Structure formats: structure tokens, C-alpha cells
Amino acid sequence: MRRICAPPSLMPLQLAEFQDLPATLRKMLALDVPLNPKLLAFDEALATAENALTVVRNQRDRNSEALINLYCADLFWRSERWLEALEMADAAAGWFKLQSSPIARYNEAIAVYFNGLLHFCLHADARAIPLFIEAQSKLEESRQYWSVHTGREYFEACEMTSQWIAALVPLRMKTPPGSYTLIIPVYPYHNRTPGVTIEAFAIALDTLQTPVGLLDFNYLAMPDWIPLEIGKLSLLDLRPGTVYFGVRLDEDETLLPDSKAGDIVIVEALLPLALANDQAIGSGVQIFTRQTDGTFMLREPQQHGQGFVGVPRLLLRHGGRG
């Protein structure tokens, strides 16, 4: 299995457009306020969504049903209920295909992308790759539409999602069936270009599950990995809901005296995810800020005014094996 930590801004709850959902349902699902995973109780949210689905099905409101299906697919993903997420994402894509508005076409692209992501997570590559190709085609169509209409955020979301898909696909050959792999997004430490390039990086988990107290990094063939915290039971905690991302350093000695440009810092996002605002993170070109307590604050490129806090766990040497 591939454990995929998708960028928070590239999940359906952030990407999809729910404006066509009736106001009463948007209020019921708390969609009119910025998503705060810290306050999101998944079981309660899913129960509310099931009630909303009953309402729209009785009304034969297929567009609202598609939107709520996509909402549920996101929550099931976060709860690691993969097959239920897959069922909901597939149903959402099917209903969106019957709609003709530009918003529906955009939401269909997001549903197809998420469907592909779920198949890729489950090593169903024969299904995932065609879905990724279809999603990129639909995202490009939507991007071209929003490039000449008032939809700059949609335009950027299409670009970022397509870029993330392009980063994932090459990992298919590096993460064959039978392997247990963690795939994380890796961001540049500084954003000096108009667009933020997100990498996808695969970590073979069989080498990173030994208790720290039993490891001798000078003896084992793991010189590429340097733990940044003493006393944890394992190098990477893989309990459900644990989220990681990477930061690629662009200068020597950025975090450690002997760190080099190109090294990757593996960061564990604090859970529940602690959101921060631009005042806390900083509004310059740097998308990461290191706090005095050693934690990182990440300003998500697609979520203006939001970010989350993470704790550095490992340093991977540039060119080292993932």
C-alpha cells in the first residue's frame, strides 16, 4: 500500500466548489466557514453528511448529491476508510458528468483526480493512471476556461492539482505492489518563483520502523537519514491520521551545522492540525518559518491566510535513498 499525504490544499474539501449546494446544506456541513481540521469531528461530520444525502436523494437533487458524495469521500480518506472513500468519489464523478455548467466541469475534474488518487493509494495502477490522465485533461479544459473568466483561484487550483498528479505518476515504478511506502509532498524552503513547485517523494517504510534506541546509524546502511528528535519510539509514526510533508533546503547549514543544499527535512504536522494565519507565518516569499521552539509553520500556497504547524523529525541527505 502507498500511504499518501496529499497537500492539504489539494484535498476535495479545499479544491471543490460547493456554491451550488443549497445554503441550508452548506450551513449543515459547515462549508461557509474556513475548514479547520482541528475542530472537525469526522464521525459527527459523516453522520451529518449522511442525513444531508438522504434529503437530496429524496429531492432527486443530483448535483447536491454529487457534492455531498465528494465531501464524504474526503472525510473517509482522512479516516483511512479507503474503499468507502473510493465509492463516494466514483459516485460524485458520475453525477458531475451529467451536469453542464463550468463549475460542474471543474468539480468533475476534482472528483476524477481524487478517484485516481485513491486507486493509486491502493496500488490499482491500471485504473489509477487512466483516471489521472483523464483528470489532467479535464483540469486543462477548466484551466483554459478560468483563464478568460473571473476565476483566478480555480485557474491556480487546476495548475497545482495537475502538477501534483504529474509528480505522483513517476513514483509508480519506484513503489511496486508489495511495498509499503509513504508518499509526501515536498516544498521548496523559499518560494522565489511565481509558482510553487510541489515534489512527490516516496519513503520506503520497512527501513524506518526500528526503535531509535536500537539503531546505530554508523553501523546500519542508513547514513542518509539523520533523526532530529531523541527518544521517539519509532522514526516515523504511522498511526492513522498522521500527516507528513517535506521541506527541501536550498542553502547549506539551514537547519543543522552540516546540512547541505538539496537535503530534505521530513516534518510531522501536529494533529489536530494547528492552523495559523499570515501574521504568524509571514507574508514574504518564504513559505516556511521556523519558530523558536523548533517547530515549522507552513503557509499553504493555495490557501491564502492559512497554514499549519509541524515538528521536524528526520533529515534526508541530498541524493539519499527514499
C-alpha positions as CSV (number, residue, x, y, z in Angstrom):
1,M,0.0,0.0,0.0
2,R,1.0,3.6,-0.6
3,R,0.3,5.9,2.3
4,I,-0.1,9.3,0.6
5,C,0.0,12.5,2.5
6,A,-1.7,14.8,-0.1
7,P,-1.1,18.5,0.2
8,P,-3.9,19.9,2.4
9,S,-4.8,22.5,-0.3
10,L,-5.2,19.7,-2.9
11,M,-7.9,17.8,-1.0
12,P,-11.5,17.9,-2.2
13,L,-12.8,20.0,0.8
14,Q,-10.4,22.7,-0.3
15,L,-10.5,22.2,-4.0
16,A,-14.1,21.7,-4.8
17,E,-16.6,24.5,-5.3
18,F,-19.7,24.0,-3.1
19,Q,-21.5,27.2,-4.1
20,D,-24.3,25.3,-5.9
21,L,-25.2,23.4,-2.7
22,P,-28.3,25.0,-1.0
23,A,-27.5,27.4,1.8
24,T,-29.2,25.2,4.4
25,L,-27.0,22.2,3.5
26,R,-23.8,24.4,3.3
27,K,-24.6,25.5,6.9
28,M,-25.4,22.0,8.0
29,L,-22.0,20.8,6.7
30,A,-20.2,23.9,7.9
31,L,-19.0,24.8,4.4
32,D,-19.4,28.5,4.7
33,V,-16.5,28.9,7.2
34,P,-12.8,28.1,6.5
35,L,-12.0,24.5,7.1
36,N,-10.4,23.9,10.5
37,P,-9.4,20.3,10.8
38,K,-8.6,21.0,14.5
39,L,-12.4,21.3,15.1
40,L,-13.6,18.7,12.6
41,A,-15.0,15.6,14.3
42,F,-15.1,13.1,11.5
43,D,-17.8,10.7,12.9
44,E,-20.1,13.6,13.6
45,A,-19.4,15.2,10.2
46,L,-20.1,11.9,8.4
47,A,-23.3,11.4,10.3
48,T,-24.4,14.9,9.3
49,A,-23.4,14.2,5.7
50,E,-25.5,11.0,5.6
51,N,-28.5,13.0,6.8
52,A,-27.9,15.5,4.1
53,L,-27.6,12.8,1.5
54,T,-31.0,11.4,2.5
55,V,-32.5,14.9,2.0
56,V,-31.1,15.5,-1.5
57,R,-31.9,11.9,-2.7
58,N,-35.5,12.4,-1.7
59,Q,-35.5,15.6,-3.7
60,R,-33.6,14.0,-6.6
61,D,-31.1,16.8,-6.5
62,R,-28.3,15.0,-8.3
63,N,-25.8,17.9,-8.3
64,S,-26.1,18.3,-4.5
65,E,-25.8,14.6,-4.1
66,A,-22.5,14.7,-6.1
67,L,-21.2,17.5,-3.9
68,I,-22.0,15.7,-0.7
69,N,-20.5,12.4,-2.1
70,L,-17.3,14.3,-2.7
71,Y,-17.5,15.8,0.8
72,C,-17.9,12.3,2.3
73,A,-15.0,10.9,0.1
74,D,-12.7,13.5,1.6
75,L,-13.7,12.6,5.2
76,F,-13.4,8.9,4.5
77,W,-9.9,9.4,3.2
78,R,-8.9,11.3,6.3
79,S,-10.3,8.5,8.4
80,E,-8.4,5.9,6.2
81,R,-11.6,4.2,5.1
82,W,-10.3,3.8,1.6
83,L,-12.9,1.7,0.0
84,E,-15.8,3.9,1.2
85,A,-13.9,6.9,0.0
86,L,-13.5,5.3,-3.4
87,E,-17.2,4.5,-3.6
88,M,-18.1,8.1,-2.8
89,A,-15.5,9.7,-5.2
90,D,-16.7,7.4,-8.0
91,A,-20.3,8.3,-7.4
92,A,-19.5,12.0,-7.3
93,A,-17.7,11.9,-10.6
94,G,-20.6,10.0,-12.2
95,W,-23.2,12.6,-11.2
96,F,-21.0,15.5,-12.1
97,K,-20.6,14.1,-15.7
98,L,-24.4,14.7,-16.1
99,Q,-24.0,18.5,-15.4
100,S,-23.1,21.1,-17.9
101,S,-22.0,24.2,-16.0
102,P,-18.4,25.3,-15.8
103,I,-18.4,24.8,-12.1
104,A,-19.7,21.2,-12.5
105,R,-16.9,20.5,-15.1
106,Y,-14.4,21.8,-12.6
107,N,-15.8,19.7,-9.8
108,E,-15.9,16.7,-12.1
109,A,-12.1,17.1,-12.7
110,I,-11.5,17.2,-8.9
111,A,-13.6,14.1,-8.4
112,V,-11.8,12.2,-11.1
113,Y,-8.4,13.3,-9.7
114,F,-9.4,12.1,-6.2
115,N,-10.7,8.8,-7.6
116,G,-7.3,8.3,-9.3
117,L,-5.5,9.2,-6.0
118,L,-7.5,6.6,-4.1
119,H,-6.7,3.9,-6.7
120,F,-3.1,4.9,-6.7
121,C,-3.0,4.6,-2.9
122,L,-4.4,1.0,-3.2
123,H,-1.8,0.0,-5.9
124,A,-4.6,-0.2,-8.5
125,D,-2.4,1.4,-11.1
126,A,-4.2,0.0,-14.1
127,R,-7.1,2.1,-13.0
128,A,-5.3,5.0,-11.4
129,I,-3.2,6.1,-14.4
130,P,-6.1,6.4,-16.9
131,L,-8.0,8.4,-14.2
132,F,-5.0,10.7,-13.7
133,I,-4.8,11.2,-17.4
134,E,-8.5,12.0,-17.6
135,A,-8.3,14.3,-14.7
136,Q,-5.4,16.3,-16.2
137,S,-7.3,16.6,-19.4
138,K,-10.4,18.0,-17.6
139,L,-8.2,20.2,-15.4
140,E,-6.6,21.7,-18.5
141,E,-10.0,22.4,-20.1
142,S,-11.2,24.0,-16.9
143,R,-7.9,26.0,-16.6
144,Q,-8.4,27.4,-20.1
145,Y,-12.0,28.4,-19.2
146,W,-11.0,30.2,-16.0
147,S,-8.0,31.9,-17.7
148,V,-10.5,34.1,-19.6
149,H,-13.2,34.3,-16.9
150,T,-13.3,35.5,-13.3
151,G,-11.9,32.5,-11.6
152,R,-8.2,33.1,-10.7
153,E,-8.4,30.7,-7.7
154,Y,-9.8,28.0,-9.9
155,F,-7.1,28.6,-12.5
156,E,-4.4,28.2,-9.9
157,A,-6.1,25.2,-8.4
158,C,-6.1,23.5,-11.8
159,E,-2.4,24.1,-12.3
160,M,-1.4,22.9,-8.8
161,T,-3.5,19.8,-9.0
162,S,-2.2,18.8,-12.4
163,Q,1.3,19.4,-11.2
164,W,0.8,17.2,-8.2
165,I,-0.6,14.4,-10.4
166,A,2.5,14.8,-12.7
167,A,4.7,14.4,-9.6
168,L,2.9,11.3,-8.4
169,V,2.9,9.3,-11.7
170,P,6.7,8.6,-11.9
171,L,6.6,7.1,-8.4
172,R,4.6,4.1,-9.8
173,M,7.8,2.3,-10.8
174,K,9.5,3.2,-7.5
175,T,6.7,1.8,-5.4
176,P,5.7,-1.6,-6.8
177,P,2.9,-3.8,-5.4
178,G,4.0,-5.5,-2.2
179,S,6.0,-2.5,-1.0
180,Y,4.8,-0.3,1.9
181,T,5.6,3.3,1.1
182,L,4.9,6.7,2.4
183,I,4.5,9.4,-0.2
184,I,4.7,13.0,0.9
185,P,4.6,16.4,-0.8
186,V,8.0,18.3,-0.7
187,Y,8.0,22.1,-0.8
188,P,10.9,24.4,-1.6
189,Y,12.1,26.2,1.5
190,H,11.8,29.5,-0.3
191,N,9.3,30.4,-3.0
192,R,11.3,32.7,-5.4
193,T,9.2,32.0,-8.4
194,P,5.6,32.9,-9.3
195,G,4.5,29.2,-9.0
196,V,5.3,26.8,-6.1
197,T,6.7,23.6,-7.4
198,I,5.5,20.6,-5.3
199,E,7.5,17.4,-5.5
200,A,6.2,14.0,-4.6
201,F,8.7,11.9,-2.6
202,A,8.5,8.2,-1.7
203,I,9.9,6.8,1.5
204,A,10.3,3.0,1.9
205,L,8.9,2.4,5.3
206,D,10.5,-1.0,6.0
207,T,13.8,0.8,6.8
208,L,12.2,3.4,9.1
209,Q,10.3,1.4,11.7
210,T,13.1,0.3,14.1
211,P,13.0,1.9,17.6
212,V,15.6,4.7,17.8
213,G,17.2,3.1,20.8
214,L,18.1,0.0,18.7
215,L,19.6,2.0,15.8
216,D,23.3,2.6,15.2
217,F,23.4,4.9,12.2
218,N,27.1,4.3,11.8
219,Y,26.6,0.6,11.6
220,L,23.4,0.2,9.6
221,A,23.3,1.1,5.9
222,M,21.2,4.2,6.6
223,P,23.7,7.0,6.6
224,D,21.3,9.2,4.6
225,W,18.8,9.5,7.5
226,I,19.5,11.8,10.5
227,P,16.9,11.8,13.3
228,L,16.1,15.3,14.5
229,E,14.4,14.2,17.8
230,I,15.7,12.0,20.6
231,G,13.5,9.4,22.4
232,K,10.7,8.7,20.0
233,L,9.7,5.0,19.8
234,S,10.0,5.0,16.0
235,L,11.5,7.2,13.4
236,L,8.1,7.8,11.7
237,D,4.8,7.4,13.4
238,L,2.3,5.7,11.0
239,R,-0.8,5.7,13.2
240,P,-4.0,6.7,11.3
241,G,-4.2,10.4,10.7
242,T,-0.5,11.1,11.0
243,V,0.5,13.6,8.3
244,Y,4.0,14.3,7.0
245,F,5.4,16.8,4.5
246,G,8.9,17.6,3.3
247,V,11.0,20.8,3.0
248,R,13.8,20.9,0.5
249,L,16.6,23.1,1.8
250,D,18.2,25.5,-0.7
251,E,21.2,26.6,1.3
252,D,23.9,24.8,3.3
253,E,23.5,24.8,7.1
254,T,19.9,25.9,7.0
255,L,18.8,23.8,10.0
256,L,21.8,21.8,11.1
257,P,25.5,22.9,11.0
258,D,26.3,20.2,8.4
259,S,23.0,20.3,6.4
260,K,23.5,20.8,2.7
261,A,21.5,22.4,-0.1
262,G,19.1,19.8,-1.5
263,D,18.6,17.9,1.8
264,I,15.0,17.2,2.7
265,V,13.6,17.8,6.2
266,I,10.7,15.4,6.9
267,V,8.1,17.2,9.1
268,E,5.2,15.8,11.0
269,A,2.2,18.0,11.0
270,L,0.8,18.5,14.5
271,L,-2.5,16.8,15.0
272,P,-5.1,18.0,15.3
273,L,-3.7,20.3,12.6
274,A,-3.0,23.6,14.1
275,L,-3.9,26.3,11.7
276,A,-2.0,29.6,11.6
277,N,-2.6,32.9,9.8
278,D,-0.3,35.1,7.6
279,Q,0.6,37.3,10.5
280,A,2.1,34.3,12.3
281,I,3.7,32.8,9.3
282,G,4.9,35.9,7.5
283,S,3.9,37.3,4.1
284,G,7.2,37.3,2.2
285,V,8.4,34.9,-0.4
286,Q,9.4,32.3,2.3
287,I,6.6,29.8,2.7
288,F,8.2,28.2,5.8
289,T,9.0,29.9,9.1
290,R,10.9,28.1,11.8
291,Q,9.7,29.0,15.3
292,T,11.9,29.5,18.4
293,D,10.5,26.1,19.8
294,G,11.9,24.3,16.7
295,T,8.5,23.8,15.0
296,F,7.8,24.8,11.4
297,M,4.9,26.9,10.2
298,L,3.8,26.1,6.6
299,R,1.9,28.6,4.5
300,E,0.0,26.5,2.0
301,P,0.4,28.1,-1.5
302,Q,-3.2,27.7,-2.4
303,Q,-4.7,28.6,1.0
304,H,-4.1,32.3,1.4
305,G,-4.1,33.3,5.1
306,Q,-3.8,29.7,6.3
307,G,-1.2,27.3,7.2
308,F,-0.3,24.6,9.8
309,V,2.4,23.8,12.3
310,G,4.8,20.8,12.1
311,V,7.7,19.2,14.0
312,P,10.9,18.3,12.1
313,R,11.6,14.5,12.5
314,L,14.2,13.5,10.0
315,L,16.8,14.9,7.6
316,L,17.4,13.1,4.4
317,R,20.7,13.8,2.7
318,H,20.6,15.1,-0.9
319,G,20.8,12.1,-3.2
320,G,20.0,9.7,-0.4
321,R,17.5,6.8,-0.9
322,G,13.9,7.4,0.0
